[in-house]
Amino acid sequence: MKQTIVILFFAIMGISTSVQAQTKKYPSLNHIAIYVVSLERATAFYRDVIGLEVMDEPFKDGRHSWFKVGDHSQLHIISGAAKAEIHPKDTHLCFSVPSMKEFIAVLGQHHVTYEDWPGKPNTINKRVDGVQQIYFRDPDGYWIEINDDKY
């Protein structure tokens, strides 16, 4: 009898958890796609400089690279742009890293310059909540923010 009650309890909890998960469905970020001039150059940048993990992509047409970003999101790079564009800094991708110092060393190894939000070279910006931030452009002119947010 005691075993039946325990099994029944866990069965009810499982149903309750399942119903809660279904009623708390929020949109989640699946992917962001950027359009680039050179797939090879952009792939190398996001893999070697940013440190993203390359994923298998389904098209196999030589125009796409996919990267894993976090547990459930992706960055899709699509080649075919005629030229790199200048984008405003307000429109940027942001990645959090565990160590700003180590990431800046990687930028140095790849000869990538960075700046703070106002644009002062080789300077780290500090948000009001203490999070450190730097900004730089990828090979196609897209702004990238790197921060050390621990969320």
SULKA-V554520 format. One record per backbone hydrogen bond with DSSP energy under -1.0 kcal/mol. CO is the residue of the C=O (numbers start at 1). NH is the residue of the N-H. If there is no record, write none. Layout:
BEGIN
co-><CO	CO>
nh-><NH	NH>
END
This chain:
BEGIN
co-><1	2	3	4	5	6	7	8	9	10	11	12	13	14	15	16	17	18	19	20	30	32	34	36	36	38	39	40	41	42	43	44	45	45	46	53	63	65	66	67	69	73	74	75	76	77	78	88	93	95	99	100	101	102	103	104	105	106	107	108	114	115	120	125	127	131	132	133	134	135	136	138	140	142	143	144	145	146	147>
nh-><5	6	7	8	9	10	11	12	13	14	15	16	17	18	19	20	21	22	23	24	74	76	78	80	81	42	43	44	45	46	47	48	49	50	52	68	79	77	55	75	73	69	32	67	34	65	36	91	145	147	103	104	105	106	107	108	109	110	112	111	122	135	116	133	130	127	148	125	146	115	144	141	85	138	93	136	95	134	97>
END
